[in-house]
Amino acid sequence: MDIAYLAHGILGDQPLAERDFTHAAQILQTNFVAPVSLLTWLANYCVQRRSGVLAVLSSVAGDRGRKSNYVYGSSKAGLSAFLAGLRNRVDREGVTVLTIKPGPVKTAMTATMKGSEKFADVNSVAATIVKAIDAKADNLYVPFVWQPIMFVIRNIPDRIFKKLNL
């Protein structure tokens, strides 16, 4: 194995997760705990071989908690933080960890979402991911426009951000 691509997750139902911890836990288990379990094994395997790429789908939703999807977002934030620490641990061992943060992409998970016809094309996103893997990148916002957007969103003061309807 030279490259492991992990695209694992569910969006879940935010209003249900707000009322039912079992549903919130399912989102967290699927999006954070399960990938961490797989990545722990994969990272150790790659370290033993002193090579490999772990390319993992997180999300721009993990960059800032929003009332509309904070359970999903927090699961992806945890995954991104785990990947950053893992990258720091295994980089000197010849292993690349790529954190992929897509914005909304036209997939089965987003098909029923309002405005999904405007979401990024999955084939274009895939081609960008392949280029980032080949370049041994650490982080990728895809499409690229999400990198400056999320920079702005991360830096809005809380006193203002909490008044926004996001």
C-alpha positions as CSV (number, residue, x, y, z in Angstrom):
1,M,0.0,0.0,0.0
2,D,1.4,3.3,-1.1
3,I,-1.6,5.6,-0.6
4,A,-4.6,5.2,1.7
5,Y,-7.5,7.5,0.8
6,L,-10.0,7.8,3.6
7,A,-13.4,9.3,2.7
8,H,-15.5,8.4,5.7
9,G,-18.4,10.2,7.2
10,I,-22.1,11.1,7.5
11,L,-23.7,14.5,7.6
12,G,-26.3,13.5,10.1
13,D,-29.4,15.5,11.1
14,Q,-28.4,18.5,13.2
15,P,-31.8,19.2,14.7
16,L,-32.2,15.6,15.7
17,A,-28.6,15.5,17.1
18,E,-29.6,18.6,19.3
19,R,-32.4,16.6,20.9
20,D,-31.0,13.0,20.8
21,F,-27.5,12.3,22.0
22,T,-27.6,8.8,20.4
23,H,-27.8,10.5,17.0
24,A,-25.0,13.0,17.9
25,A,-22.9,10.1,19.1
26,Q,-23.5,8.3,15.8
27,I,-22.2,11.3,13.9
28,L,-19.1,11.6,16.1
29,Q,-18.5,7.8,16.0
30,T,-18.7,7.7,12.2
31,N,-16.8,10.9,11.4
32,F,-14.2,10.9,14.2
33,V,-13.8,7.7,16.2
34,A,-13.9,5.3,13.3
35,P,-11.4,7.2,11.1
36,V,-9.1,7.6,14.1
37,S,-9.2,3.8,14.6
38,L,-8.3,3.1,11.0
39,L,-5.7,5.9,10.9
40,T,-3.9,4.7,14.0
41,W,-3.4,1.3,12.3
42,L,-2.5,2.7,8.9
43,A,0.0,5.2,10.4
44,N,1.8,2.5,12.3
45,Y,1.9,0.3,9.2
46,C,3.3,3.2,7.1
47,V,5.9,4.2,9.8
48,Q,7.1,0.6,9.9
49,R,7.6,0.7,6.1
50,R,8.9,4.3,6.3
51,S,6.7,5.4,3.4
52,G,3.1,6.0,2.5
53,V,0.5,8.7,2.1
54,L,-2.6,9.0,4.2
55,A,-5.0,11.3,2.4
56,V,-8.1,12.0,4.6
57,L,-11.3,13.8,3.8
58,S,-12.2,16.2,6.6
59,S,-14.3,19.3,5.8
60,V,-14.3,23.1,5.8
61,A,-17.2,22.7,8.4
62,G,-14.5,21.8,10.9
63,D,-12.8,25.2,10.7
64,R,-15.5,27.0,12.7
65,G,-18.5,25.8,14.6
66,R,-21.8,27.0,13.1
67,K,-25.2,26.6,14.6
68,S,-26.5,24.9,11.5
69,N,-24.1,21.9,11.6
70,Y,-22.0,22.0,14.8
71,V,-22.2,18.3,15.5
72,Y,-20.9,17.4,12.0
73,G,-18.5,20.3,12.1
74,S,-17.0,19.3,15.5
75,S,-16.5,15.8,14.4
76,K,-14.5,17.1,11.4
77,A,-12.6,19.6,13.6
78,G,-11.6,16.8,15.8
79,L,-10.5,14.7,12.8
80,S,-8.5,17.7,11.4
81,A,-6.7,18.2,14.8
82,F,-5.9,14.5,15.0
83,L,-4.5,14.6,11.5
84,A,-2.3,17.6,12.4
85,G,-0.9,15.8,15.4
86,L,-0.5,12.6,13.4
87,R,1.3,14.4,10.7
88,N,3.7,15.9,13.2
89,R,4.5,12.5,14.6
90,V,5.0,10.6,11.3
91,D,6.5,13.1,9.0
92,R,10.1,12.4,10.0
93,E,9.3,8.7,9.3
94,G,8.7,9.2,5.6
95,V,4.9,9.3,5.9
96,T,2.7,12.0,4.4
97,V,-0.6,13.0,6.0
98,L,-2.9,15.1,3.8
99,T,-5.9,16.8,5.3
100,I,-8.5,17.4,2.6
101,K,-11.0,20.1,3.4
102,P,-13.6,20.3,0.7
103,G,-16.4,22.8,0.6
104,P,-19.8,21.4,-0.6
105,V,-19.4,18.8,-3.3
106,K,-22.1,17.2,-5.5
107,T,-22.3,13.7,-3.9
108,A,-24.9,11.4,-2.6
109,M,-24.5,12.9,0.9
110,T,-25.4,16.4,-0.4
111,A,-27.9,15.6,-3.2
112,T,-30.9,16.7,-1.2
113,M,-29.4,19.9,0.1
114,K,-30.7,23.3,-1.1
115,G,-28.4,24.7,-3.8
116,S,-26.6,21.4,-4.4
117,E,-26.7,22.1,-8.2
118,K,-24.1,24.8,-7.5
119,F,-21.8,22.6,-5.4
120,A,-18.3,21.6,-6.7
121,D,-18.0,18.8,-9.3
122,V,-16.8,15.6,-7.8
123,N,-14.5,14.8,-10.8
124,S,-12.8,18.2,-10.5
125,V,-12.4,17.8,-6.8
126,A,-10.9,14.3,-7.3
127,A,-8.4,15.6,-9.8
128,T,-7.3,18.3,-7.4
129,I,-6.9,15.7,-4.6
130,V,-4.7,13.5,-6.9
131,K,-2.4,16.5,-7.6
132,A,-2.1,17.3,-3.8
133,I,-1.2,13.7,-3.1
134,D,1.4,13.7,-5.8
135,A,2.8,17.0,-4.4
136,K,2.9,15.5,-0.9
137,A,0.9,18.4,0.4
138,D,-0.1,18.7,4.1
139,N,-3.4,20.5,3.7
140,L,-5.8,21.1,0.8
141,Y,-8.9,23.3,0.6
142,V,-10.9,22.2,-2.5
143,P,-12.0,24.1,-4.5
144,F,-9.2,26.5,-3.6
145,V,-11.7,29.4,-3.1
146,W,-12.5,27.9,0.3
147,Q,-9.1,28.7,1.7
148,P,-9.6,32.5,1.8
149,I,-13.3,32.1,2.7
150,M,-12.5,30.0,5.7
151,F,-9.6,32.4,6.7
152,V,-12.2,35.2,6.9
153,I,-14.8,33.0,8.7
154,R,-12.2,31.8,11.3
155,N,-11.2,35.4,12.1
156,I,-14.7,36.9,12.6
157,P,-14.9,37.9,16.3
158,D,-17.3,35.7,18.3
159,R,-19.4,38.7,19.3
160,I,-20.2,39.2,15.6
161,F,-20.1,35.6,14.5
162,K,-22.8,34.4,16.9
163,K,-25.2,37.0,15.4
164,L,-24.8,35.6,11.9
165,N,-27.3,33.1,10.6
166,L,-24.9,30.4,9.5
